[in-house]
Amino acid sequence: MPYVRFIKRGRKFKVYMAERGKTEIHDVDDIYIDVGHGVGFTTRGSGTFITDVPCRVVEIETLPGIKEKVLACTRKSIEELREIIKYL
């Protein structure tokens, strides 16, 4: 169960993921969460959550030539994520 903290910086998010005693830091363009517990947000675009599903950082080509790094806390495939994010 990863604990995730994110901070909005301009158009990107700085993401801190802590799981099993290790902390990873990533810069991502978007965050996609299927299920989250203890979700908290602030007015400045930062927040925290805990999720039961695995989290990973994937690079998705939303439009031809445009790639986005996305923190995906889901069991969906990259193709399913691409279709969801394309219309957001």
C-alpha atoms as one frame of an Amber mdcrd trajectory, in Angstrom:
protein
   0.000   0.000   0.000   1.908   3.058  -1.184   1.603   6.390   0.583   1.689
   9.164  -2.018   2.250  12.887  -1.468   2.107  15.311  -4.376   2.824  19.009
  -4.777   1.717  21.046  -7.804   4.571  23.090  -9.265   3.518  25.076 -12.297
   2.056  22.583 -14.756   3.720  19.514 -13.214   3.409  17.564  -9.994   6.298
  16.585  -7.736   5.334  13.142  -6.393   6.786  11.367  -3.360   5.866   7.655
  -3.141   6.725   5.755   0.037   6.312   1.987   0.087   8.074  -0.754   2.052
  10.564   1.661   3.575  11.674   3.183   0.250  10.810   6.634  -1.073  10.770
   7.474  -4.785  10.536  11.015  -6.166   9.100  11.741  -9.636   8.055  14.755
 -11.724   4.838  13.947 -13.611   2.339  15.800 -15.794  -0.803  14.108 -14.481
  -2.067  11.782 -11.736  -4.650   9.026 -12.253  -6.060   7.216  -9.175  -8.613
   4.383  -9.257  -9.031   3.852  -5.509  -7.642   6.023  -2.743  -8.081   6.066
   1.039  -7.428   9.002   3.309  -7.339  11.390   0.376  -6.595  14.984   1.307
  -6.199  18.042  -0.921  -5.201  21.639  -0.272  -6.267  24.766  -2.136  -2.788
  25.123  -3.619  -2.940  21.847  -5.550  -1.084  19.504  -3.230  -2.299  16.527
  -1.258  -1.822  12.991  -0.003  -3.474   9.602  -0.412  -3.025   5.910   0.332
  -4.067   3.307  -2.216  -4.454  -0.478  -2.302  -3.448  -0.816  -5.954   0.136
  -0.551  -7.227   1.394   2.824  -8.460   3.702   3.282 -11.422   4.959   6.127
 -13.568   4.185   5.582 -17.251   4.852   7.665 -20.339   1.763   7.927 -22.530
   1.536   9.429 -26.013  -1.787  11.271 -25.811  -1.555  12.931 -29.227   0.941
  12.302 -32.035   4.252  13.732 -30.862   2.994  14.693 -27.379   4.065  12.444
 -24.499   3.024  12.860 -20.883   4.415  11.232 -17.766   1.537  10.006 -15.623
   1.471   8.585 -12.108  -1.040   5.755 -12.513  -2.390   4.066  -9.378  -4.505
   1.526 -11.225  -4.560  -1.968 -12.667  -5.600  -0.662 -16.106  -3.381  -1.172
 -19.138  -1.472   1.632 -20.833  -3.925   1.558 -23.762  -6.888   2.082 -21.402
  -5.054   4.945 -19.664  -4.270   6.570 -23.017  -7.961   6.609 -23.951  -8.965
   8.067 -20.560  -6.286  10.774 -20.468  -6.784  11.757 -24.118 -10.261  13.071
 -23.287  -9.421  14.868 -20.012
